[in-house]
Amino acid sequence: MLTQDLPTAVGRLIKDCLNARSTDVMGELFDANYVHRWGLDGELSLPDYTRVIGVWFSDFPDFHVEPGMALTGNDLTCVRSLCTGTHLGSLVGHDPSERAVPCLRHFPYR
């Protein structure tokens, strides 16, 4: 759960964390009991999620998120974002490709 209203918190996550390449604001943005979910059964605690973001910063030193359209309703905000970065680290065991990697993503936040 985010600690601020969704549009504000998501904007800060993109600007002050992801694009600033700093996990310092994670504790301000997320409740201490936050659980990051992906796939059917994957879960990460806030400290683990923060570490994963740090790995992305290491493996993609020029990682950048360009937010696009956002939809907000009830307790959910979904942001369509173009993520880019150059793969220079050993991400999940994959050798660095040294290529620019664009990725269009839809990120739901609750």
C-alpha positions in Angstrom: 0.0 0.0 0.0 1.2 3.5 -0.9 1.3 6.0 1.9 0.1 9.0 -0.1 -2.8 9.5 -2.6 -2.1 7.3 -5.6 -1.4 9.8 -8.4 1.0 11.8 -6.1 2.8 8.7 -4.8 3.1 7.1 -8.3 4.5 10.4 -9.7 7.0 10.6 -6.8 8.0 6.9 -7.3 8.8 7.6 -11.0 10.5 11.0 -10.5 12.2 10.7 -7.1 13.0 7.0 -7.1 13.2 5.4 -10.5 14.4 8.3 -12.6 16.6 9.8 -9.8 18.1 6.4 -9.3 17.5 6.5 -5.6 15.7 4.1 -3.3 15.8 6.7 -0.4 12.1 7.6 -0.8 10.8 4.1 -0.8 10.1 4.2 3.0 8.2 7.5 2.5 6.1 6.2 -0.3 5.2 2.7 0.8 3.7 1.4 4.0 6.1 -0.7 6.0 3.9 -3.8 5.4 3.8 -3.3 1.6 4.1 -6.5 -0.4 5.1 -6.3 -4.1 3.3 -8.9 -6.1 3.9 -10.2 -9.6 2.8 -13.2 -11.6 0.6 -15.7 -10.0 2.5 -16.2 -6.7 5.5 -14.0 -6.5 5.8 -11.7 -3.5 8.5 -9.4 -2.2 8.6 -7.5 1.1 9.4 -3.7 1.0 13.1 -4.3 1.8 13.4 -7.0 -0.8 11.5 -4.9 -3.4 13.9 -2.0 -2.6 16.9 -4.3 -3.2 15.5 -5.5 -6.5 15.2 -1.9 -7.7 18.8 -1.3 -6.6 19.8 -4.3 -8.8 18.0 -2.7 -11.8 20.0 0.5 -11.1 23.2 -1.4 -11.2 22.4 -3.5 -14.3 20.8 -0.6 -16.2 22.9 2.4 -15.1 20.9 4.7 -17.5 17.5 3.3 -16.6 14.7 5.8 -17.2 10.9 5.7 -17.0 8.8 7.9 -19.3 5.3 7.8 -17.9 2.4 7.9 -20.3 -1.3 7.5 -19.9 -2.5 6.9 -16.3 -5.9 5.7 -15.2 -7.0 6.1 -11.6 -10.2 4.7 -10.0 -11.1 3.7 -6.5 -7.8 2.3 -4.9 -5.9 1.6 -8.2 -3.8 3.6 -10.5 -2.4 2.0 -13.7 0.4 3.8 -15.6 1.5 3.0 -19.1 5.3 3.7 -19.2 8.1 3.3 -21.6 11.2 2.1 -19.7 14.6 2.3 -21.3 18.1 1.4 -20.3 21.4 -0.1 -21.5 21.9 -3.7 -20.2 25.4 -3.5 -18.6 25.0 -5.8 -15.6 24.3 -9.5 -15.0 20.5 -9.3 -14.7 19.0 -12.5 -13.3 22.0 -14.5 -14.5 22.0 -13.1 -18.1 25.3 -11.7 -19.3 25.3 -8.0 -20.2 24.2 -7.4 -23.8 25.4 -3.8 -23.8 22.3 -3.0 -25.8 19.7 -0.4 -25.2 16.5 -2.1 -24.1 13.2 -0.4 -24.5 10.2 -1.9 -22.7 6.6 -0.7 -22.8 4.9 -1.6 -19.5 1.7 -1.2 -17.6 2.3 -0.8 -13.9 -0.7 -1.1 -11.5 -0.3 0.5 -8.1 -2.6 0.0 -5.2 
